[in-house]
Amino acid sequence: MNARSHRRQRAGRLMTALTWTAAIVAVIPLVIILAHLLLNGLGQLTPTFFTQLPTPPGVRGGGVANAIVGSIILVAIAMTVAVPIGIGAGLYLAEHRRRRFAQAVRLLADVLSGLPSIVLGIFVWELIVRPSGHFSAWAGGIALGLLVLPLVARATEEMVRLVPVALTEAALALGFSRWRTSLTVVLRTAMPGIVTAMLIAMSRAAGETAPLLFTAFGNPFWSVDPARPIAALPLQIYTYAQSPYDEWRAQAWAGALVLLILVTMISVTGRAVVRARAKLLSEVAPRVGRFDE
């Protein structure tokens, strides 16, 4: 018995050491990337970097104000396209998951989520840019919306399926219609998880470059017209990074650092939503138990 206990302890310590090693190895690339971005881009983060337009090649100074605003516009269009459709599709998949049409939609959503982002950019180029004859923020936003649409739909389905069936049955017993139950009871209960998925989708849309090459195209000037080409932070980083000018390459590092900070802020917000939801449930559960007694 003692020998077996010792073997189990050694095996437990070995597996613990392996998991710690794997965690450290997984974190090392992120630490290296972050250190490299801080080393090369932190010195460029001046007030003018956030308030001025790009300068011509070889000229010092300038900023990416138009790219930051353009990214906000593109992400706003993408989420406006993806969120209503994704939530509606996710509700349908959760409520009618055994129907053949729902299974087909689920399969198409999985296939769409696995497509390379550049394929979606080419699709939107063929669908919108080529017939209209010019690039636009609308095309870029729609391409990003198609990119994050399956993520929102599948996350909504999973969150809705986690809602207790008793809540749905109670609402139906009180005379609620099926659609009203789904919207006011089921969806409201699953909303924190859906919001988290939306924030993750937003962070992915904010960092994509390939679809924008065929749709938004970029713009070195100040433009907020969604019907015209528009700048975006990932496009600006891509353009500056392959430039032979030292000033532009330095600003590419700074732009990458800003993009990393924005994505981190979105992720932290998502975690805060999840923690607030868990805290609310922990406070409500004892009350429900006392009410049942």
PARO-265770 format. One line per 2 residues: their letters; for each residue y, z, x of C-alpha. Coordinates in pm, whole numbers, plus 50000, padded with zeros to 5 digits. Each point is the difference from the previous one (the first is absolute). Layout:
// residues N
a = Y,Z,X ~ ...
END
This chain:
// residues 293
mn = 50000,50000,50000 ~ 50240,50088,50281
ar = 49917,49683,50190 ~ 50060,49792,49688
sh = 50330,50179,49938 ~ 50110,49934,50356
rr = 49913,49632,49965 ~ 50204,49978,49682
qr = 50295,50170,50166 ~ 49982,49763,50296
ag = 49975,49701,49768 ~ 50296,50131,49797
rl = 50212,50048,50313 ~ 49902,49655,50125
mt = 50097,49831,49672 ~ 50326,50196,49989
al = 50080,49884,50351 ~ 49917,49640,49908
tw = 50223,50008,49693 ~ 50287,50148,50200
ta = 49949,49732,50265 ~ 50001,49725,49737
ai = 50317,50141,49843 ~ 50177,50014,50337
va = 49892,49645,50088 ~ 50130,49878,49663
vi = 50337,50171,50052 ~ 50052,49881,50358
pl = 50102,49639,49909 ~ 50252,50129,49746
vi = 50148,50239,50256 ~ 50024,49721,50260
il = 50167,49763,49753 ~ 50245,50268,49887
ah = 50084,50094,50359 ~ 50054,49634,50092
ll = 50227,49946,49699 ~ 50202,50313,50080
ln = 50031,49901,50366 ~ 50115,49644,49932
gl = 50178,50028,49665 ~ 50157,50342,49970
gq = 50294,49909,50223 ~ 50093,49711,49767
lt = 50029,50215,49688 ~ 50378,50017,49985
pt = 50220,49999,49687 ~ 50079,49633,50056
ff = 49630,49918,49994 ~ 49989,50104,49634
tq = 50339,49862,49891 ~ 50057,49669,50180
lp = 49851,49652,49974 ~ 49798,49835,50279
tp = 50199,49862,50289 ~ 49949,49658,50164
pg = 49748,49979,50286 ~ 50121,50160,50320
vr = 50273,50205,49830 ~ 49964,50376,50015
gg = 50025,50218,49694 ~ 49926,49901,49645
gv = 49753,50147,49759 ~ 49754,49936,49721
an = 50195,50115,49693 ~ 49923,49678,49813
ai = 49628,50032,50084 ~ 49981,50357,49872
vg = 50171,49907,49673 ~ 49786,49688,49971
si = 49680,50202,50044 ~ 50111,50237,49725
il = 50064,49705,49767 ~ 49665,49839,50080
va = 49806,50323,49951 ~ 50185,50065,49673
ia = 49903,49655,49870 ~ 49642,50048,50116
mt = 49961,50336,49829 ~ 50166,49869,49683
va = 49739,49725,49991 ~ 49697,50203,50105
vp = 50043,50339,49833 ~ 50004,49907,49627
ig = 49724,49742,50036 ~ 49795,50220,50230
ig = 50022,50306,49778 ~ 49915,49797,49690
ag = 49705,49837,50173 ~ 49880,50335,50132
ly = 50014,50154,49651 ~ 49800,49709,49862
la = 49740,50024,50276 ~ 49959,50373,49943
eh = 49984,49982,49621 ~ 49771,49695,49981
rr = 49819,50014,50332 ~ 49665,49882,49859
rr = 50130,49676,49851 ~ 49934,49677,50181
fa = 50365,49905,50011 ~ 50086,50337,50155
qa = 49729,49952,50261 ~ 50141,49656,50080
vr = 50352,50140,50033 ~ 49873,50278,50226
ll = 49823,49748,50221 ~ 50309,49780,50020
ad = 50213,50302,50088 ~ 49762,50092,50282
vl = 50002,49642,50129 ~ 50380,49984,49979
sg = 50036,50325,50193 ~ 49785,49855,50278
lp = 50194,49675,50038 ~ 50212,49961,50313
si = 50365,50049,49916 ~ 50093,49663,50147
vl = 49780,49829,49739 ~ 50206,50160,49724
gi = 50316,49883,50175 ~ 49873,49642,50008
fv = 49898,50026,49633 ~ 50346,50116,49893
we = 50158,49733,50220 ~ 49800,49736,49815
li = 50069,50160,49662 ~ 50371,50086,50028
vr = 50164,49892,50325 ~ 49885,49640,50006
ps = 50090,49917,49636 ~ 50340,50173,50031
gh = 50077,49837,50334 ~ 50120,50316,50178
fs = 49891,50342,50115 ~ 50107,50304,49802
aw = 49968,50375,49965 ~ 49827,49945,49666
ag = 49720,49813,50176 ~ 49971,50268,50269
gi = 49995,50281,49745 ~ 49735,49828,49790
al = 49784,49942,50309 ~ 50023,50369,50091
gl = 49934,50092,49637 ~ 49679,49798,49999
lv = 49904,50176,50321 ~ 50026,50351,49856
lp = 49900,49919,49641 ~ 49624,50059,50049
lv = 50069,50327,50179 ~ 50202,50133,49705
ar = 49744,49873,49747 ~ 49696,50150,50170
at = 50176,50329,50073 ~ 50109,50025,49637
ee = 49645,49940,49886 ~ 49864,50274,50225
mv = 50269,50249,49901 ~ 49948,49933,49629
rl = 49626,50046,50035 ~ 50063,50347,50147
vp = 50180,50112,49684 ~ 49768,50229,49798
va = 49847,49830,49697 ~ 50081,50312,49796
lt = 50370,49916,50016 ~ 49940,49656,49852
ea = 49770,50135,49732 ~ 50250,50271,49908
al = 50282,49748,49962 ~ 49784,49770,49789
al = 49894,50296,49784 ~ 50366,50079,49934
gf = 50051,49652,49861 ~ 50143,49820,50302
sr = 49925,49630,50021 ~ 49803,49870,50296
wr = 50297,49834,50170 ~ 50224,50302,49944
ts = 49735,50228,50147 ~ 49972,49780,50308
lt = 50375,49986,50058 ~ 50112,50353,49909
vv = 49699,50211,50094 ~ 49773,49822,50247
lr = 50269,49819,50197 ~ 50227,50303,50016
ta = 49718,50215,50133 ~ 49907,49743,50266
mp = 50360,49920,50094 ~ 50021,50213,50321
gi = 49707,49814,50153 ~ 50143,49668,49885
vt = 50336,50085,50152 ~ 49826,50075,50330
am = 49830,49660,49989 ~ 50334,49837,49922
li = 50158,50162,50305 ~ 49713,49884,50221
am = 50039,49649,49857 ~ 50374,50018,50064
sr = 49945,50092,50364 ~ 49762,49708,50043
aa = 50244,49757,49838 ~ 50283,50126,50220
ge = 49809,49921,50319 ~ 49862,49652,49920
ta = 50130,49700,50193 ~ 49762,49707,49948
pl = 50070,49936,49626 ~ 50376,50005,50063
lf = 49980,49723,50258 ~ 49917,49755,49720
ta = 50211,50151,49722 ~ 50309,50206,50094
fg = 50027,49827,50339 ~ 50276,50231,50131
np = 50377,49974,50022 ~ 50228,50097,50292
fw = 50294,50048,49763 ~ 50076,50249,49726
sv = 49829,49895,49678 ~ 49890,50195,49695
dp = 49943,49698,49775 ~ 49632,50003,49899
ar = 50012,49625,49941 ~ 50077,49927,50368
pi = 49824,50075,50331 ~ 50035,50364,50094
aa = 49953,50209,50312 ~ 49726,50261,50034
lp = 49933,50260,50264 ~ 49647,49876,50088
lq = 50132,49644,50034 ~ 50285,50120,50220
iy = 49755,50187,50222 ~ 49776,49693,50022
ty = 50292,49774,50096 ~ 50147,50240,50253
aq = 49667,50090,50159 ~ 49926,49641,50103
sp = 50354,49938,50120 ~ 50075,49952,50373
yd = 50315,50215,49971 ~ 49978,50362,50112
ew = 50250,50118,49737 ~ 49794,49856,49717
ra = 49674,50140,50136 ~ 50157,50346,50026
qa = 50113,49975,49639 ~ 49649,49893,49903
wa = 49869,50329,50138 ~ 50270,50188,49810
ga = 49918,49812,49679 ~ 49631,50080,50041
lv = 50090,50367,50044 ~ 50212,49994,49684
ll = 49718,49831,49809 ~ 49754,50262,50121
il = 50237,50277,49890 ~ 50038,49844,49655
vt = 49624,49963,49954 ~ 49949,50359,50118
mi = 50258,50125,49750 ~ 49824,49817,49719
sv = 49663,50146,50105 ~ 50143,50351,50019
tg = 50147,49955,49653 ~ 49659,49897,49870
ra = 49839,50309,50152 ~ 50271,50217,49847
vv = 49923,49854,49657 ~ 49629,50074,50043
ra = 50068,50358,50111 ~ 50238,50057,49709
ra = 49734,49871,49763 ~ 49734,50228,50150
kl = 50234,50300,49980 ~ 50077,49925,49637
ls = 49631,49977,49915 ~ 49926,50327,50179
ev = 50270,50170,49794 ~ 49894,49849,49670
ap = 49622,50049,50035 ~ 50003,50384,49976
rv = 50218,49981,49691 ~ 49764,49756,49834
gr = 49707,50228,50084 ~ 50170,50302,49844
fd = 50083,49794,49691 ~ 49634,49896,49964
e = 49887,50362,50019
END
